[in-house]
Amino acid sequence: MKSSKLKSSFRVRGMLLAGAVTALPLSVFLMVQPAQAADELGEKVGKNLQTAQTALAAHKYPQAMAAVDAAEAVSGKTEYESYTIDQMRAAVAAQSGDVNAAISAYDKLIASSRTPAATKEQMALAEASMAYTAKDYPRAAQVAEKYIKAGGANPQMYTILIQAYYLQKDYANAARAQQAQINVQAKAGTKPTENQLQLLAACQAQTHDQAALMQTYVALATYYPKPDYWAQVVHSVLSNQHMAPALRLDIDRVRLAAGLVKTPAEYIDIAELAMQAGLPQIALDVMNEGYGANVLGHDAGAAREDRLKQMITQTVADRKANIATAETQAQQSPNGNALVTTGYNYVTFGQADKGLQVMNAGIAKGPTDLNIAKLHLGLAQAAAGQKAAAIATLKGVGGDNGARDIAQFWVLKLGAPS
């Protein structure tokens, strides 16, 4: 015998299904679909579910679950009765903390066409949350992955997924999930939080993915400028034990760009290295940066620093006046080194097109170290405002003598979000 009275008295709006994750409170309300014409509860099923509902309200969870089981045991149930039993089982299991039973019931409800899409998302979040709270991290990750692959974008689910992988020490998947969340945020125009980037860096460090780790530190230093982050970037760049002596100036320019040059002696050393490399305008730029930072010109060495700056300024003027002669002489050199340097000077003197043309001629002629020459070409292109070309050139720098590592730093620095 069917009973419409039982059907109407049992219908519940806003039945609470709860799960919780530390620092991630969650309340999920199950909204029952409006009944279809044939949706009625039989007397046996209806009475048992009424008993379960009364016991649940009194927090008598064993009695409530026993009544649900009794309803389940009724033979010949309709699809609607089975669906309603699963709803009540999920409510009792969730409130009593029976994670396995709740998850099993959620799975059935999520698979049902009766459950609205929005409610399915809430259930998935509750299911993953409960599994996480129960320290069933594999299950939590499985549910979260399924939810995200289906197009869900609730940030709480990403948090569960990332933490579940991390606590399993599955750092590769934790990094993948964290990067995926950051990518989603980037598309929405939202910058990643510092904690997200720190967690990503921690995972990449565990997997020894140095290239990805350096990129993450570049992002940290760009979004949240702190000396420690740029120090990590520079450490990654300079950890190459085969660094060529000819790259000493380039190493210091990395340190300078990272904000790690602090003392008058450091600024002076870099300026003198630039002079020795035949790049006086770069030397003058370094001195000016030191003065602009109020590091130079304020200590006992101020007079010496002033004399050095005057000498460099005069050298820049002389080199500008004689740049054409220097180019002619460079063309007579047996290799392309002098042409690369002369071209770089053209660029720093404001003649970018001419300078890049001369540098390319030097590379075509054959420099002593092709990768160092390409590194300098990329830096010259960046100085000329040709960012895309600079990144493309720098990406083409190879070898194992440190030029590639320095080039990668500049690729990331030039491509870092602003």
C-alpha positions, 0 to 999 in steps of 0.5 A, a space after each residue: 500500500 502506498 501512502 501519500 501522507 507518509 510522503 508529504 510528512 517525510 519530505 525534508 528541506 535543508 537536511 544537513 550533511 556535514 564534513 569538516 577539514 581543519 581551517 576549511 569549515 564546510 556545511 552542505 545542505 541536501 535539497 530534495 528534488 520536487 516529487 514526480 507524479 509517481 514518487 511516493 514512499 511505501 508504508 514500510 519504507 516511509 515509517 522506517 525513514 520517519 523513525 530514522 529522522 526522529 532518531 537523527 534529530 535526537 542525535 540517536 545515531 545507532 537507532 537512526 542508522 538501524 531504521 535506515 537499514 530496515 528501510 533498505 531491507 524492504 523488498 520491491 522498493 522503487 527507484 525513488 524509495 532507494 534514492 530517499 533511503 540514500 539521502 537519509 543514510 548520507 545525513 545520518 552517516 555524515 552527522 554521526 561521523 561514519 565516513 565510509 557509510 557517508 561516502 558510499 551514500 554520497 557516491 550513489 546520490 552524486 550518480 543519480 540524475 535526481 540530484 541537481 548539479 549544484 547539489 552534486 558539487 556540494 556533496 563532492 566537496 563534503 565527501 572529499 572533506 570528510 575523507 580528508 578529516 578521516 586522514 583517508 588522503 588517497 580517497 580525498 584526492 580521488 574525489 577532488 580530482 574527479 570533481 576538478 576534472 568534471 569542471 569544478 573550480 571551488 578553491 576549497 576542493 583544490 586545497 583538499 586535493 593539494 593537501 591530501 597529496 602533500 600529506 601522502 608525500 606525493 610531492 609531484 602530484 601536489 606540485 601539479 595540483 598547486 600549479 593547476 590552481 595557480 593557472 586557473 587563477 591567472 586566467 581569472 586575473 588573480 595573482 597566486 597567494 604567497 602561501 600557494 607559491 611557497 607550497 609549490 616551491 616546497 614540492 618542487 624542492 622535494 622533487 628536485 625540479 630545479 628549473 620549475 623551482 627557480 621559476 616559482 622563486 621568480 614569481 615569489 620575488 616578483 609578486 612578494 619582493 623579498 631578498 630571500 626569494 631573489 637570493 634563492 633564484 641567484 643561488 640556483 643560477 650560481 650553483 653551477 660548478 662549471 661556471 666560466 670565469 668570463 661570466 663573472 660580470 654576468 654573475 654580478 649583473 644577476 646579483 644586481 638585478 636581484 637586489 643583492 648588491 648592497 655595499 660600495 665595494 660591490 658596486 665598484 667591483 661590478 663597474 670595474 668588471 664592466 670596464 675590463 669587459 669593454 662596456 663602459 656604459 654598463 659600468 656607468 649605469 652600475 655607478 649611477 644605480 649605486 648613487 641612486 640607491 644612496 650606497 655610493 658617495 656617502 662613506 669614506 670612499 666617496 672621493 674615490 667613487 667620484 673620481 671613478 665615476 668621472 673616469 668612466 663618464 669620460 671613457 663613455 664619451 671617448 668610446 662613443 666618439 670612436 665607435 665607428 673606428 672600433 667597429 672597423 678594427 673589430 671587423 679585422 679580428 680573427 674571431 667575432 668577440 670584438 664585433 659582439 662587444 662593439 655591437 653591445 656598446 652601440 646598443 648601450 649608446 642608444 643605437 640599438 638597430 646598428 648595435 644588434 646588427 653588428 652583434 649578429 655579424 660577430 656571432 656569424 663570424 664565430 666568437 670564442 664562446 657562442 653561448 656567452 655571445 648569445 647571452 650578451 645578444 639577448 641582454 642587448 635585445 632586452 636593453 633595446 626594448 625587444 623583450 620577445 626577441 630577447 627571451 627567444 635568444 636567451 632560450 637558445 643559450 646552451 652549454 654547461 659553463 653557466 651561460 645557460 643558467 644565467 640566460 634562464 634567469 633573465 628569461 624568467 626575469 623578463 617574463 615574470 608577471 608584473 
